[in-house]
Amino acid sequence: MELSVEKKYIEEIPVLIVSDATKKSEALPTVVYYHGFNGEKESSLTLAYKIAEKGLRVLLPESIFHGERRNNATQSEIELGFWQIVLTNIKELQTIKNYLEKENLLLDGKLGIGGTSMGGITTYGALRTYDWISTATVLMGTPSMSEYAQVLIDRYNTNHDAQIPQKDVDAALALVSKYDITKNLAALNDRPLFIWHGDQDAVVPIDYTREFYKQVKEQYANKDHVHFLEEKGRIHNISKLSMNEAAAWFEIYLKN
């Protein structure tokens, strides 16, 4: 299979679109995959190729403050803007879906979402927000937005002389809580969900994922619709195994 990689702008969102070159104008099951905090849209191309080889279309959006949307933001500004990035991703997902539907590129409404790290956090928030997502994969993200927001605040205050004002902390936590999937597990609605996390991850704590999986596994009527792969000895870095399993998951629950 010859793969096509196209760069497009969906409104103001830079996107790479990966698909079978002979079917790039056809309606296909489609995946929107979000990169991590230290990445950009190109960072996810290897995984996008693996997914596209299954006969799916993959869209890789550029998050704000990243890649060509960085706009000269400093590292400190990007750190402080973490949740703005995540929430903008979630909002822009609707714009991307609207584009796919307008261009008749979405087959039978089959739209999967995935992401790495920050992109995985985006994915969890999107699952709470949109009931039209067919399936999802999360690689080393955290479902516990509220708890992780406090972790990031504490890290920032430890590493910087200027502290985040408490009123800003309270406002951020209140906003993030509205997108926290752990506070509304019913929003998952038994949708197929694949989760991967390395057990030595020191950046995004795995404990939140373990607890979340236990709760979701009990709740799901179809136990096969949720799978948690905990890779031993793996740090905050996706592996070939995680990419292969994510691609296989999308093939099962989007293409078949």
C-alpha positions as CSV (number, residue, x, y, z in Angstrom):
1,M,0.0,0.0,0.0
2,E,1.3,3.4,-0.9
3,L,0.4,6.0,1.7
4,S,-0.4,9.6,1.1
5,V,0.6,12.4,3.5
6,E,-1.2,15.7,2.9
7,K,-1.0,18.9,4.8
8,K,-4.2,20.9,5.1
9,Y,-5.6,23.7,7.2
10,I,-9.0,23.0,8.7
11,E,-10.0,26.6,9.4
12,E,-6.9,27.7,11.4
13,I,-5.8,24.2,12.4
14,P,-2.8,22.7,10.6
15,V,-3.4,19.0,10.0
16,L,-1.5,16.1,8.4
17,I,-3.7,13.6,6.8
18,V,-2.4,10.1,6.2
19,S,-4.3,7.5,4.1
20,D,-4.1,5.0,1.3
21,A,-3.0,7.1,-1.7
22,T,-5.6,5.4,-3.9
23,K,-8.5,6.2,-1.4
24,K,-7.6,9.6,-0.1
25,S,-10.8,11.2,-1.5
26,E,-13.1,8.3,-0.3
27,A,-15.2,8.0,2.8
28,L,-13.1,6.0,5.3
29,P,-13.2,5.1,9.0
30,T,-11.1,7.9,10.4
31,V,-8.9,8.5,13.4
32,V,-7.9,11.9,14.9
33,Y,-4.7,11.5,16.9
34,Y,-3.2,14.2,19.2
35,H,0.5,14.6,19.9
36,G,2.1,15.2,23.3
37,F,3.4,18.2,25.2
38,N,6.9,18.0,23.9
39,G,5.9,17.0,20.4
40,E,4.1,18.3,17.3
41,K,1.9,16.8,14.7
42,E,4.8,15.2,12.8
43,S,5.8,13.4,16.0
44,S,2.9,11.0,15.6
45,L,3.6,10.0,12.0
46,T,5.0,6.6,12.8
47,L,1.9,5.6,14.6
48,A,-0.3,7.2,11.9
49,Y,1.4,5.0,9.2
50,K,0.6,1.9,11.2
51,I,-3.0,2.9,11.6
52,A,-3.4,4.0,7.9
53,E,-1.9,0.7,6.8
54,K,-5.0,-0.9,8.3
55,G,-7.1,0.9,5.8
56,L,-8.1,3.9,7.9
57,R,-7.6,7.6,7.5
58,V,-5.6,9.4,10.2
59,L,-5.6,13.1,11.0
60,L,-2.8,14.6,13.0
61,P,-3.7,18.1,14.3
62,E,-1.2,20.7,15.5
63,S,-2.0,21.9,19.1
64,I,-1.7,25.6,19.9
65,F,1.7,26.7,21.2
66,H,3.3,23.8,19.3
67,G,5.0,23.4,15.9
68,E,3.8,26.1,13.4
69,R,1.3,27.3,16.0
70,R,3.9,28.1,18.6
71,N,3.8,31.9,17.9
72,N,7.1,32.5,19.8
73,A,5.6,31.3,23.1
74,T,8.2,30.8,25.8
75,Q,8.6,27.5,27.6
76,S,7.1,29.0,30.7
77,E,4.1,30.3,28.8
78,I,3.6,26.9,27.2
79,E,3.7,25.2,30.6
80,L,1.2,27.7,32.1
81,G,-1.0,27.1,29.0
82,F,-1.1,23.3,29.3
83,W,-4.9,23.2,30.1
84,Q,-5.6,25.9,27.5
85,I,-3.9,23.6,25.0
86,V,-6.0,20.5,26.1
87,L,-9.3,22.3,26.1
88,T,-8.6,24.0,22.7
89,N,-7.8,20.5,21.3
90,I,-11.2,19.3,22.6
91,K,-13.0,22.3,21.1
92,E,-11.3,22.0,17.8
93,L,-12.2,18.3,17.5
94,Q,-15.7,19.4,16.7
95,T,-14.4,21.6,13.9
96,I,-12.4,18.7,12.5
97,K,-15.5,16.4,12.6
98,N,-17.5,19.0,10.8
99,Y,-14.9,19.2,8.1
100,L,-14.9,15.4,7.6
101,E,-18.6,15.3,7.3
102,K,-18.8,18.3,5.0
103,E,-16.2,16.7,2.6
104,N,-17.9,13.3,2.8
105,L,-14.7,11.7,4.2
106,L,-16.2,9.9,7.1
107,L,-17.6,6.4,6.5
108,D,-20.8,5.6,8.5
109,G,-19.8,8.1,11.2
110,K,-16.9,5.9,12.3
111,L,-14.5,8.3,14.0
112,G,-11.9,7.2,16.5
113,I,-9.8,9.5,18.8
114,G,-6.4,8.9,20.3
115,G,-3.4,10.6,21.8
116,T,0.0,10.4,23.4
117,S,0.5,11.9,26.9
118,M,-1.1,15.4,26.6
119,G,-2.9,14.0,23.6
120,G,-4.2,11.2,25.7
121,I,-5.5,13.6,28.3
122,T,-7.2,15.4,25.4
123,T,-8.8,12.1,24.4
124,Y,-10.2,11.4,27.8
125,G,-11.7,14.9,27.9
126,A,-13.2,14.4,24.4
127,L,-14.8,11.2,25.5
128,R,-16.6,13.1,28.3
129,T,-17.6,15.9,25.9
130,Y,-18.7,14.1,22.7
131,D,-21.0,11.1,22.5
132,W,-20.2,10.6,18.8
133,I,-16.7,9.2,19.3
134,S,-16.8,5.6,18.2
135,T,-13.6,4.3,20.0
136,A,-10.5,5.7,21.6
137,T,-6.9,4.8,22.4
138,V,-4.8,6.5,25.1
139,L,-1.0,6.1,25.3
140,M,0.4,7.3,28.7
141,G,-2.3,9.9,29.3
142,T,-4.2,10.4,32.6
143,P,-8.0,10.3,33.0
144,S,-7.8,12.2,36.3
145,M,-7.5,15.7,35.0
146,S,-8.2,17.4,38.3
147,E,-5.6,15.5,40.2
148,Y,-3.0,15.9,37.5
149,A,-3.8,19.6,37.2
150,Q,-2.7,19.9,40.9
151,V,0.4,17.8,40.1
152,L,1.4,20.2,37.4
153,I,0.7,23.3,39.5
154,D,2.9,21.9,42.3
155,R,5.7,21.1,39.8
156,Y,5.5,24.6,38.3
157,N,5.6,26.3,41.7
158,T,8.6,24.1,42.8
159,N,10.6,24.9,39.6
160,H,9.8,28.6,39.3
161,D,10.3,31.6,41.6
162,A,7.0,33.2,40.5
163,Q,4.2,31.2,42.0
164,I,0.8,30.6,40.4
165,P,-1.8,32.8,42.4
166,Q,-4.3,30.7,44.4
167,K,-7.3,32.4,42.6
168,D,-5.8,31.2,39.3
169,V,-5.3,27.7,40.7
170,D,-8.9,27.6,41.9
171,A,-10.2,28.8,38.5
172,A,-8.1,26.3,36.6
173,L,-9.2,23.3,38.8
174,A,-12.9,24.3,38.5
175,L,-12.6,24.5,34.7
176,V,-10.7,21.3,34.2
177,S,-13.2,19.4,36.5
178,K,-15.9,19.9,33.8
179,Y,-13.8,17.7,31.4
180,D,-12.6,15.1,33.9
181,I,-13.9,11.7,32.7
182,T,-13.4,10.2,36.2
183,K,-16.2,12.5,37.4
184,N,-18.6,11.1,34.9
185,L,-17.8,7.5,34.0
186,A,-21.2,7.0,32.5
187,A,-20.1,9.3,29.6
188,L,-18.0,6.4,28.3
189,N,-21.1,4.5,27.6
190,D,-19.3,1.2,26.9
191,R,-17.4,2.6,24.0
192,P,-14.2,0.6,23.1
193,L,-11.2,2.1,25.0
194,F,-7.6,0.9,24.8
195,I,-5.1,2.2,27.4
196,W,-1.4,1.8,27.5
197,H,1.0,3.1,30.1
198,G,4.6,2.3,31.2
199,D,4.9,1.3,34.8
200,Q,8.0,3.4,35.3
201,D,6.4,6.6,34.0
202,A,7.7,9.5,36.2
203,V,5.9,12.3,34.2
204,V,2.3,11.1,34.1
205,P,1.5,9.0,37.2
206,I,0.3,5.5,36.3
207,D,-1.7,5.1,39.6
208,Y,-4.5,7.2,38.3
209,T,-4.8,5.0,35.3
210,R,-4.8,1.8,37.3
211,E,-7.6,3.0,39.5
212,F,-9.6,4.3,36.6
213,Y,-9.3,1.0,34.8
214,K,-10.6,-0.9,37.8
215,Q,-13.7,1.3,38.0
216,V,-14.3,1.2,34.2
217,K,-13.9,-2.5,34.0
218,E,-16.5,-3.0,36.6
219,Q,-18.9,-0.6,34.9
220,Y,-18.6,-1.9,31.3
221,A,-21.2,-4.4,30.2
222,N,-18.9,-5.6,27.5
223,K,-15.6,-6.3,29.2
224,D,-13.8,-6.7,25.9
225,H,-14.5,-3.0,25.2
226,V,-11.9,-1.8,27.6
227,H,-8.3,-3.0,27.8
228,F,-5.4,-1.7,29.8
229,L,-1.8,-2.7,28.8
230,E,0.7,-1.9,31.5
231,E,4.2,-2.3,30.0
232,K,6.9,-3.3,32.5
233,G,10.0,-1.3,32.8
234,R,8.7,1.4,30.4
235,I,9.2,5.1,31.2
236,H,7.3,8.1,29.7
237,N,8.0,7.1,26.1
238,I,5.7,5.1,23.8
239,S,7.0,1.8,22.5
240,K,6.6,-0.2,19.3
241,L,4.3,-2.5,21.3
242,S,2.0,0.4,22.3
243,M,1.8,1.7,18.7
244,N,1.1,-1.8,17.2
245,E,-1.6,-2.5,19.8
246,A,-3.2,0.9,19.3
247,A,-3.3,0.4,15.5
248,A,-4.8,-3.0,15.9
249,W,-7.5,-1.6,18.3
250,F,-8.6,0.9,15.7
251,E,-8.7,-1.8,13.0
252,I,-11.0,-3.9,15.2
253,Y,-13.4,-1.3,16.4
254,L,-13.4,1.1,13.4
255,K,-12.8,-0.9,10.3
256,N,-14.5,-4.2,11.1
